[in-house]
Amino acid sequence: MTLISGRSNQEFSVGGEADSTYEYFLKEHILLGAAKEQYKNLYLASVDAAEKFLFYRPLVEGDPDILFSGRYVTTYNDDGTMANGWLVGEMQHLVLPSCAFKG
């Protein structure tokens, strides 16, 4: 990844209005009667990335089978390559329905 405008770090999440983008991939697929795979594929790719980098199991009494979506923070080297990344376990207001297309 290339460093953008001299920023030394970036943050990613599905909360704070970003959730609508991913939500509409699924809605568009359904509204088009599944005529195009493009929106399904966009949704699945975004859910896969969210599962890999954003979802976490909270420390809740009884250890129920639930996931929250957090925030992923990345830092960059001077040459623009990614140096480090970590999940911030800060609950966001939406969790994508990751089981929508999974069998």
N, C-alpha and C positions, 0 to 999 in steps of 0.2 A: 504494500500500500504506500502511496505517496503522501508526504506531509502536505496538508492543505493550509495555505495562507499563513505559514509559520506557526500553526497551532502545535503545541507540544503534547496535547492530549485531546481525546474525543470521548463522548459518552453516548451510549446507545440504549434504548429501551422501547417497549411497546406502549408505554403510558404517555400521558400528557399530549394528546391529540395525534400522536403517531399511530395509535391503535386503529384509527379509521382507515388508514392505507391498507393494512393487512386484512381488516374486516371486510373491506369492499372487494378484495380479490375473491373471497368466498362467495359473497353476495352476487357479484357479476357472473361467476360461473353458474350459479343457480338460476339467476334471471335469464341467462342465455340458454337455458335448458341443456347445459353441458355440451353445447354445440362446438365450443372451442376449448381445447385443453390448456390454452395459454394461462387463463386465470386460475385454474386448478393448480397448474405447475408453479405459478408465482406464490400462491397460498402455501402449498406444500413446502417450497423452498424457504419461505419465511418462517413457517412453523418449525422446520428442522433446525434453522439457525437459532430460533428462540429456545428450543429444547436444549441445544448444545451450550448456549452462552447465557441465557437469561432466566430460565426456570430453576427454582431451588425449593427444597423441602424445608419449611419453617420448623423451628423448635417449638412444638405445640404439645401440650399435655396429652398423653395417650398415643402420640405419634400417628395421627390419622393420615391416610393416603391422599394428601393434598399438595398442590404446587402453587407457589406465588411467582410472579415475574418481577425481576429486579432490574438493576442497571448494570451495564458492562462498561468499564472504563479502560481505555487504552492509552499508553504513553508511547512516544516516538523518539528515535535517535535523531541526531542532527542531520543525518542524510535522508530522513523521511521514512526509514524502515521502522516497523513496529518493534518496540523494545519489550513491552510487557502488557498484560491485560488481566483484569480481575473482575469478578462479580461482586457487586455491592448488594447485599441482601436487604434491600429496601423495597417494601411491597409497593407495587404499582396497582392501579385501579382495575386492570383488566388482565385476564388470562385467556389466551386464545384456546378455542376448542380443538386441541391437538388430535382428537380421535375422529374428527369429521370425515377423513378419507382413509383412515387406517383400519385394516381389517382384523 
